[in-house]
Each structure stands twice: as C-alpha cells, then as structure tokens.
C-alpha cells in the first residue's frame, strides 16, 4: 500500500505554506488533506513534519530568506480544516511545549482565521427601511 497516496500530510520535509506577517514575524502552516487519525503512520509523519518546520524556523539563515522573522514571533499552525484525533492533538500539544522553549509558537488552527479584522468604517453603508445611511 502506498502511504503517500493516503496520508493527510505532504512529505515531511515539504514546508506547505510560509507567510511573512505585516507586523513582523512569520507564520507557517501544516496543510492537511484529510483527518489526522490516531494511526502510528499519521502520527509519525506529523511529528517528522513538525520537526522539519521547527528546524526551518530556528535555522540561522531563515531570517535572510524571510526578513520578517527577525522582527516578530515565529508561529507554526497545524490546519484544523479536518478532524484531529486526540492522539494527534496530544502530539501537537507536547511538541508545542518543546518548540516554545526555542521561541516558536505551535497552534492548531488557521493563521488567517485568528487575525482580528476591523471593518473600514469610512464608506460603510447600510440600507435601513429602504434608505441609505452611513455608519
């Protein structure tokens, strides 16, 4: 059986998404294409993938490729767009404690969903009882 064909994770040494934040720092996202089940293979691959992300985040040359890394925190997110088993969740939480000791945050979720969005109030228009008004 070909594990790569059924794994919810890409190759462990592939960094799926890396983005520099405008306010400094870098967010990295482990993308999942299916549930992170409790199988030995999925958990082994998840741990290898997290280790690759952490290695990149603390590498001395990372800041020369991603300059925002010099100006803010490094964060690794594991996508929760699919179910995460309790075993995989515990692995992520344990890994997060180790990574934090190296100055890297590890979270479950989507970095974009965790940003607060403020509406632009300059041109917001509401239609109330058939009339337009500004807020």
ZAKOL-18751 format. One record per atom (N, C-alpha, C): x, y, z; residue in three letters. Coordinates in steps of 0.05 Angstrom, whole numbers, plus 5000, padded with zeros to 4 digits. Layout:
N
XYZALA
...
//
This chain:
135
501749775000UNK
500050005000UNK
501850255000UNK
501150444984UNK
502750694982UNK
501750895003UNK
503350945024UNK
502551125045UNK
502151405035UNK
503951495016UNK
503751765006UNK
501051824993UNK
499851614982UNK
497251654968UNK
494951704988UNK
495251605013UNK
493151625032UNK
493751815055UNK
496151895058UNK
496852065081UNK
495552345078UNK
494552445101UNK
493352715101UNK
495452935101UNK
498052855101UNK
500253055102UNK
502053015078UNK
503153235069UNK
505153215047UNK
507753115058UNK
509753085041UNK
512352985050UNK
513253135075UNK
514352995094UNK
515253125119UNK
517253355115UNK
518853345095UNK
520853565091UNK
519753785074UNK
517253775066UNK
516053985050UNK
514554185068UNK
515454435067UNK
514054645082UNK
511754745065UNK
509354695074UNK
506954745057UNK
506455035051UNK
506255205072UNK
505655485069UNK
507355645089UNK
508655855079UNK
510156035095UNK
509356315088UNK
508756485108UNK
507956755102UNK
509156955122UNK
510157175112UNK
511157385130UNK
508857565138UNK
508557625164UNK
506457795173UNK
507358085171UNK
505458265164UNK
506058545161UNK
507058665187UNK
506258565210UNK
507058675236UNK
509658545246UNK
510958385229UNK
513358245237UNK
512857955244UNK
514757785240UNK
514457505246UNK
513557345222UNK
513557085225UNK
512956905203UNK
510956695213UNK
508956645197UNK
507056425202UNK
507556205182UNK
507655955192UNK
507955725175UNK
505555545180UNK
504555425159UNK
502155255161UNK
502654975151UNK
502054785168UNK
501954505160UNK
499154445149UNK
499054395123UNK
496554345110UNK
495754055112UNK
493154005117UNK
492153735118UNK
490153695096UNK
490153455084UNK
488253395063UNK
486153195072UNK
486153135097UNK
484252945109UNK
484652945139UNK
483152775153UNK
483352765182UNK
486152675191UNK
487052785213UNK
489552685226UNK
488652475245UNK
488752225236UNK
487752005252UNK
489851925273UNK
489251725289UNK
490951635311UNK
492951425303UNK
493151365277UNK
494851145268UNK
497851215273UNK
499451005277UNK
502351045281UNK
503551195258UNK
502751125233UNK
503951255210UNK
503251555208UNK
500751625213UNK
500051905212UNK
501452065234UNK
501551955258UNK
502852095280UNK
505852115276UNK
507151915264UNK
509951925258UNK
510552135238UNK
508852135217UNK
509252335195UNK
508752615205UNK
506752655222UNK
506152915234UNK
508553015251UNK
509652835267UNK
511952915283UNK
514352985266UNK
514852835245UNK
517052895226UNK
516553165213UNK
514153215206UNK
513453475192UNK
513853705211UNK
512853675236UNK
513253895256UNK
516253945261UNK
517753725263UNK
520653765267UNK
521953915244UNK
521053855219UNK
522253995196UNK
521554295197UNK
519054365205UNK
518254635208UNK
519854775230UNK
520254645252UNK
521754765274UNK
524654805266UNK
525754615253UNK
528554635243UNK
528854885226UNK
526954915207UNK
527055155190UNK
526755405206UNK
524855415225UNK
524255655240UNK
526655755256UNK
528255565266UNK
530455645283UNK
533155645268UNK
533055585243UNK
535555575227UNK
536755865226UNK
539355895229UNK
540556155229UNK
540156315203UNK
539656185181UNK
539356325156UNK
536456385148UNK
534556295165UNK
531756325159UNK
531056625156UNK
532156795173UNK
531657085172UNK
532757215147UNK
534657095134UNK
535657215109UNK
533757155086UNK
532256935088UNK
530356865067UNK
527657005073UNK
526957015099UNK
524457135108UNK
525157355128UNK
525757595120UNK
526657815138UNK
524757875161UNK
522157835157UNK
520257885179UNK
520757705203UNK
522257485199UNK
522857305221UNK
524557445242UNK
526057645234UNK
527757785252UNK
526257975270UNK
523758045262UNK
522258265275UNK
519758175291UNK
519357915293UNK
516957825307UNK
517157535313UNK
514957435325UNK
514957145333UNK
514556965309UNK
515556725312UNK
515256515293UNK
512956335303UNK
511156275284UNK
508856105292UNK
508455885271UNK
507955645282UNK
507255415265UNK
504355345271UNK
502755335251UNK
499955255254UNK
499554985241UNK
497954815254UNK
497154565242UNK
494154605235UNK
493554575209UNK
490854625200UNK
488854445214UNK
486654565221UNK
484454415233UNK
482054405214UNK
482654415188UNK
480454405169UNK
479254125167UNK
480553935179UNK
479553655181UNK
479753575210UNK
478453355217UNK
478453255245UNK
481353195253UNK
481953255279UNK
484553175290UNK
484052995313UNK
485152745312UNK
484652555333UNK
485952645359UNK
485052535381UNK
486152605407UNK
489152545409UNK
489952325397UNK
492752255397UNK
494452455382UNK
493552535358UNK
494952735342UNK
494953005357UNK
492753075369UNK
492453325384UNK
494453325408UNK
494653105422UNK
496553085444UNK
499453105434UNK
500052985411UNK
502753015400UNK
503353305393UNK
501453445382UNK
501853725375UNK
502353895400UNK
500753845421UNK
501053995446UNK
503653935459UNK
504553685459UNK
507153625470UNK
509453755454UNK
509153745428UNK
511153875411UNK
511154175415UNK
508854295420UNK
508654585424UNK
510254665448UNK
510254505469UNK
511854575493UNK
514854575487UNK
515754385471UNK
518554365463UNK
519354605445UNK
517554675426UNK
518154885408UNK
518155155422UNK
516455195441UNK
516355445456UNK
518955495470UNK
520255285480UNK
522855315492UNK
524955425473UNK
524455405447UNK
526255505426UNK
525155775415UNK
522955875427UNK
521856125418UNK
519956115394UNK
518855875389UNK
516955835367UNK
514255745378UNK
512155885371UNK
509455805380UNK
508355595360UNK
506955405371UNK
505555205355UNK
502655205363UNK
500855235343UNK
498055255348UNK
496555075328UNK
494155005337UNK
492354865319UNK
490355075308UNK
489955075282UNK
488155265270UNK
489255385245UNK
488055605237UNK
488755745212UNK
489756015220UNK
492156095212UNK
493156355220UNK
491456595210UNK
490156565188UNK
488456785177UNK
485956805195UNK
484856585203UNK
482356595219UNK
482856715246UNK
485356705255UNK
485956815282UNK
486657105282UNK
486657235259UNK
487157525258UNK
484657665264UNK
484857895278UNK
482458055282UNK
482158245259UNK
479758265249UNK
479158425226UNK
477458655235UNK
478258895229UNK
476759135235UNK
475459245210UNK
472959295210UNK
471659395185UNK
472659675179UNK
472759745154UNK
473460015145UNK
470860175147UNK
470660355166UNK
468160495171UNK
467760735154UNK
469760815138UNK
469561065123UNK
467261055103UNK
466860835090UNK
464860825068UNK
462860605073UNK
462560515097UNK
460560305103UNK
457760425100UNK
456160305084UNK
453360395080UNK
451460185088UNK
449360265101UNK
447260075110UNK
444660155096UNK
443159965089UNK
440460015079UNK
438459945101UNK
437160155111UNK
435360125133UNK
432660225123UNK
430660055124UNK
427960125115UNK
427960255087UNK
429660165070UNK
429760265042UNK
431360515038UNK
432660625059UNK
434260865056UNK
437160795062UNK
438960945049UNK
441860905054UNK
442761095076UNK
444560995092UNK
445761155113UNK
448561075118UNK
450161255128UNK
452961195135UNK
453261125164UNK
455260955170UNK
455760885198UNK
458261035207UNK
//
